[in-house]
Amino acid sequence: MPARQGAQQRAFIGAYFRSAINYTCNMALRISQLLLLLIMAVALGSCQNEGNTITSINVDSEQQISALQGNFNGILLDDDRFGSSVAVIGDLEADGVVDLVAGAPGDGIIINDRGAVWILFMNRDGTLDLEQKISARSGNFNGTLRLGDAFGSAVTGIGDLNGDQILDIAVGAPGDDDGGIDRGAVWILFLNQDGTVQDDAKISATDGNFGGTLDDGDRFGSALAVLGDLDGDGVADLAVGAPGDDDDSIDTGAVWILFMNSNGTVRTEQKISFDSGSLDALLRSGDAFGSAIANIDDLNRDTITDIAVGAPGDDDGGVDAGAAWVLFLAADGRVIDQQKLSSLEGDFEGAIRAGDEFGAALANAGDLDLDGISELLVGAPGDDDGGTDSGAVWLLFPGRDGKVNGIQKLSSLEGQLGAALASGDRFGSAVAGIGNLDSNRASDLVVGAPFADVGGIDTGSLWVLFMDKVDTTTECERNALFRFFGIVDCQ
């Protein structure tokens, strides 16, 4: 055989065997991949009834609004405590972007703590287009504010209450002295489109057709939430917190459901407390039930709006560790069922410590994980992750029964929060869900840090948090392979 022909045959045979080897290797790889997928399927299939959900959502970016940031051109002074409250109004200026109202209850150039609120016209990047102050001297407000009223301690949008096609707000003044010391009040502000006040109505122990009994120190107006039309009369109704109420014992707290008239007066009311409103809950002295309230939609699918109520003085897990109550309401404002969320109840598995004041702020965060149930945002301004009382917020992913299916903490140490928090900022004193402000990824959040020293001592600030997408798996699924081989048992 000629040498050249032999070389060609050897080359052909070599190429044949290399091709065969490659084919065999590829088939082996594909078979191993199929086996791995089969193993994963078997392992994950055995996780179908596993309920230990791990939910994670991180902050993608943030924007601060303060005396020095966020295109805020108003004047904030020492002790204003801007960011003590915050709520979504809706698109007041009709530019396609939702707007906010934020409280500064320490405001007062001559007499401190009269209080003020700021209407914040937002841009999609979390900065301000412009702002409008409402106080005793600003915004065309004609109501009388006195020393210590703390107007702006609570705020909520209430839709177009008077039917003039312009959105309106409610503002709490828990230090108001109508009828007695610190009994509290709520102001209904009918707005103009530029954020100034067109008209106002006051609700207190002596005004607004309020028929309930308020005592000294009740601090009615410390928390506010719009409920929608709870009783079906065509007018939006309100929930108002009175954390200083003394039913049963000192400062156990209460919530008032106000069935409203379109002129800002009260048609009728229902109290929820230790011994009122069919509440079957153990409230103790100092719990301060009613310090925060949030509308959490129709959680149990009975067509009636439900609420969450904060009790930051609750001692489950430690003194003032805090708690929140999910209250399932009837159309008359009474409670038909309840679920407590704390370090000891409601399947909450996060670490809440003494002094955290979990439940000091509450908000409906929107449906971040797209499961048909809105998430609950809970402030814990006494959390120490970034230093003493630097503060934190918790995102709770609830089930229809009000118990917690997943959690995510946002603080200096968790959730990839890039906000620079310092000791004493009390981040989490106010919270709001602002929807998908930047039209990217997920619904976004707003958090108040009213004791932040930005441009002065305790001037305060807000943080707009642009959120990433939610990742939800179960603990069992994350350990499926190990479980399959018997290394991890997550039953």
Phi, psi and omega in degrees: 000129178301148183300321183295319180293322179296320180296321180294320179296317179297321179295321179294316180296318179298317179295322179298313181293322177297318178297318180295318180296316179299318179297316180297318178296316179298318178296318179298319179297316180294321179295318180295322178295318177296320178297319179297317177297322178296316178300314179298319181297317179296315181295315181291327178298326178285354179265003188300329181259012181278124188258000183280086185280136172250112181247130179226139174211131184246162175280126178277318177198171181215158177224125178270141173242119184203188178299339185241352185229164170077019179065027176280121184250005176281178180253122173245133183247171176308137175070011176294326179060044174301132183098008175292336176213155178202145178204157175276131176272322195115188183274081186296317183269004173057047177249010179089002180235133180292151181244163186238159165236135182229142182264148173226076190292348178270359184298147176157104185294317180263312179242113182292159175069016165293316175100163180202163168232153178242127170275121185249110177273116195265151163260163182291340180272007178089356174272174182263141168282313173193174181220158178222124179271141173236119181205189179299338183238007186221156169076018177066024178277125184255003178288161180264121176247136184242171177308125175083004180297329181057041174303127183104001178296333176218147179216153170202146168284143181236018182071200179267084187294318186265005173073027180261011179073014177235137184289147183237169182223162170240143184228132179270143175227075189293346178268004180298143187252020175302121177082347182162173187289127175053036174285328173097164181202164174232133176254129171264120182249115175273116192265157161270166184292340179272005177091358174278170185265128176272321180197165180215159175218139182251141175239120182204189178298339183238000185225159168079016178065024177285123185258001179280171179257122175247136179250165176306134177082003180294328180056047172302130183102007178288339179214149181218144171208135174278137186255357192076195183271084186296319185262003173073027180260007178089002180237135180294143182249164187236149167247133184233130180271144175224075189292347178268004180298143188248024174304126183079306179203176189297128174057034171292323175099165181203164173232137175250128172266118182255117175271115197264155164264159184290347178269007177091002174268170183262130175279313175200171184216159176223125179269141173239117181203191181307320184237023179221152172075018177064023177285123179253068184224143177274105176254138184245165177304130178086001180296330181057042173303129184102006177291337178211150178218142174222139169283119183247027178067196181268082188296317185265010173062039176253012178077004179248135179298139177248163183226159168246141182232131181272144175225074188293347177269003178297145187253015173301121178084359180148159181299125179057030173295321174099163180201167172227147178245131170267121181247121176269118190261155166264168183295340179270006177090357177279164182264129177259341176193164180209157176219124179272140175240117180203184179293347182246349187221158173080018180063026176278123186248009177280166180268105174253128186246165177306133178085358181292331182058042173304128183100003178292338176216146182217147175202151169284117185271356186088172183271085185288326182262007173058039177258006180089001181235129180289144178277157180250126178260126186236126178274144175225074189293346178269004179296146187249020183302322182255014186127165183306122179056032173291326172098163180200166170229152178241134169262122179251133178256097188272160168265177181296337180274001179089348178284165188266126176263340180195157181218156171213125177266141175239115182205186177299339184248349186223153175077013180057034176290124181265000180294137178276100182258138180242163176306134177086357180295327183057046170303130184104004176291337176217144181216152176204148169264126187253007183075191183275078187299316184267007179055038184215131175066263190230174175297150188249168188230158172231134183228134179267143174229077193290347180253016175292139183263070181254104182082005181165175182278123178056034174291323175093165179201167171241148172241124170269120183253116176271118190264152174274179179288155179279136172248116180236119173224180172253158178301324180294318180295323180291340181244026189301313182296316179297321179296321181300321181271008175080011182280323180236132175246108183253032175282000000 
